[in-house]
Amino acid sequence: MKVLIPILIGLLVVGCGKDKQSETNNNPSVKSAKELTKKIVGTYQKGSGRYIVRWVFKENQVAEFYGMSEYPAMYEWSIVDGNVHTKNSRHTGIMRVEPNGDLTEIAEIVRGKRRDVPKDKQTATYKKIK
């Protein structure tokens, strides 16, 4: 009887533990973040004529920004609270994902301080082209 009690307690402890893999796979926010990540991958641009700027978001969480230079500025990108964060050594840009898949600049973080773009000035929208 004394031998059965520790075995029984051991079985209860093992049986009550949760599998982290199954928790992650059943979490809707993880699934939606993965779906959103797949949705973001692609090329976006704004402007016309000679002034066209472009973002290229890659599956490996690297983003290339093509401004007025022929060489891209390199960024890391991620999904945070449903928004796209682009980060380099100087600042972090925050873009809202529009219902049609376009991206609109809504804020930036510089030296640890977030600066929101006022709603009426949120006009920097990048159209998804690929």
QUIFEN-V575665 format. One line per field, one symbol per residue. phi: phi as a letter, one per 30 degrees, with the letter a starting at -180 (. if undefined). burial: b if it has 24 or more other C-alpha atoms within 12 Angstrom, else e. A space follows every 50 residues. Layout:
phi=???
burial=???
This chain:
phi=.ddddddddddddddddcddeddddcddddddddddedddelcbbbjaid cbcbcbccddicbccccdcdcddcbcbacbhiccccbbdcabcbbddded jdcbdbabbbhicdbddeedcdcdccddcb
burial=eeeeeeeeeeeeeeeeeeeeeeeeeeeeeeeeeeebbebbbbbbbbeeee eebbbbbbeebbbbbeeeeeeeeebbbbbeebbbbbbeeeebbbbbbeee bbbbbbbbeeeeeeeeeeeeeeebbbbbee
